[in-house]
Amino acid sequence: MNDPNTSNRKISSVSLKQRDACLDHAHNLIFAARRVLGEDSAYPNISYHLGVLALEELGKAGLIILRAMAEGHRDTRWIDKRLDD
C-alpha cells in the first residue's frame, strides 16, 4: 500500500548541502560555547547564547528539509519567510 502523501521524495543536493552547512554551524557554535565556558566558567552567559544560536541552526536545518519535501505539494512561502528572518 503506497500512499502518495507519504512516499519518499527526492531531496535536492542543494537542500542537503544547505542542511549540512547548518549542522556544521551548530557543531561549531557548541564547540565555541564549550571553549568560552572553559574550566573557570568565566562567561556562562556567552556560552548560553552560543548554545541558543546552535539550536537555531538545528531548526533552520529542519526547515530546509521540510521545504524540500513539501515543494510542489504544499505552500512553502511561510518557510521561506522564516528562513529569511
N, C-alpha and C positions, 0 to 999 in steps of 0.2 A: 504494500500500500504506500505509494509515493504521493504525499501531499505536496502540491506545487508551492504552497506557502512555507513549507519547512525544508524544501530541498536545498542541497548545498549550492551556494552561489560562489562564483569565482570572484576573488578579491584581487584587484589590480596590484601590480608590483609597486606602483606609485604609492598606493594606500599602505601597503606593507612596509615600504621604506619610511613613510611618514610615521607610522606606528612605532617602528624600531627606533627612529630618532627620538620620539617622545620617551620611550622606555630607557634609552641611553641617558637622556637628560635627567630622568628621575633617579637613575642609579648614581649619576654624578652629583646630584643635589644631596642625596643621602650620604654619600661619601664625604662631601664637603661639610655637611651637618655634623658628622662624627668627628671630623678634624677640628672644626670650630669648638665643639664641646670639649674635646681634649680631656686630659687627665684631671685638670684642675676645675673643670666645669665653669670656666670664666664667662662664657657667653651663652647661657642656655636659651635666652630669648632669640638670638640669631639662629641658633641650631633649630629651634622650634619652627621658625618661619621658613627655613630651608626645607624642613620636612613637609610643611604645608604646600610649598611650591612643588615638591616631588609628587604629592597627592594630586595636584592639579595636572601635572604631566600625565599621570596614570589615567585620569579622567579624560584628558584630551585624546590619548591613545584609544580608549574605548569608543569615544565619539567618532573617531576617524574610521574605525572598523564598522561601527554601526551605520555610518553614512554609506560606506562602500557596499554593505549588504542590502541596504534599503533602496539604493539608486534604481530608478525605473519602476519601483513598486510602491513607493511612498514619497510624500513630500519631504525633502531633506533640507529645505531652506532654513528651518529653525536650527539645524545642526551647524550649517554654515555660519549663521549669525553668532552662535555660541563660540565657534572656533575663532571668529574674528575678534571677540572681546579680549 
